[in-house]
């Protein structure tokens, strides 16, 4: 699914994403872009599903805060 986003929003998202710790970047990418489940990501990274869920929640919160509360879908 491709979404049309204005260049400024894309830039701010990219900057916020790159500020995340690498593990959060990987979990976000696997879940949101590759559509993997928490279980699949946990298996790949050899961590618990709970860890995956917590780190994804932290990543989303950090991105939203760094984008000044811009709506994320």
C-alpha positions in Angstrom: 0.0 0.0 0.0 1.5 3.3 -1.1 0.4 6.5 0.6 0.8 10.0 -1.0 2.7 12.1 1.7 3.9 15.6 1.3 7.7 15.9 1.2 8.0 17.8 4.5 6.1 15.1 6.4 8.2 12.4 4.7 11.4 14.2 5.7 10.2 14.6 9.3 9.2 10.9 9.5 12.5 9.8 8.1 14.5 11.9 10.6 12.4 10.6 13.5 12.7 7.0 12.3 16.5 7.3 12.0 16.7 8.6 15.6 15.2 5.4 16.9 17.5 2.7 18.4 18.3 0.1 15.7 16.2 -2.6 17.3 13.2 -0.3 17.3 13.8 0.6 13.6 14.0 -3.1 12.7 10.8 -4.0 14.6 8.9 -1.1 13.2 10.1 -2.0 9.6 9.3 -5.7 10.0 5.8 -5.0 11.5 4.6 -2.0 9.5 6.3 -2.5 6.2 6.8 -6.3 5.9 3.5 -7.0 7.8 5.1 -9.6 10.0 3.3 -10.6 13.2 4.8 -10.1 16.7 5.4 -13.8 16.9 7.2 -13.8 13.5 9.4 -10.9 14.5 10.1 -12.4 17.9 11.2 -15.6 16.2 13.5 -13.8 13.8 15.1 -11.6 16.5 15.1 -14.4 19.1 13.3 -12.2 21.7 9.9 -12.5 23.3 6.6 -11.3 21.7 6.2 -9.0 24.7 9.5 -7.4 23.9 8.5 -6.8 20.3 5.2 -5.3 21.3 6.8 -3.0 23.9 9.5 -1.8 21.5 7.1 -1.2 18.7 4.9 0.9 21.1 8.0 2.9 22.2 9.0 3.5 18.5 5.5 4.7 17.5 5.4 7.1 20.6 8.9 8.5 19.8 8.1 9.0 16.2 4.8 10.7 17.0 6.5 13.0 19.6 9.3 14.0 17.2 6.8 14.8 14.5 5.0 17.1 16.9 1.9 14.9 17.2 1.4 14.6 13.5 -1.3 12.0 12.8 0.2 8.5 12.1 -1.8 5.9 10.4 
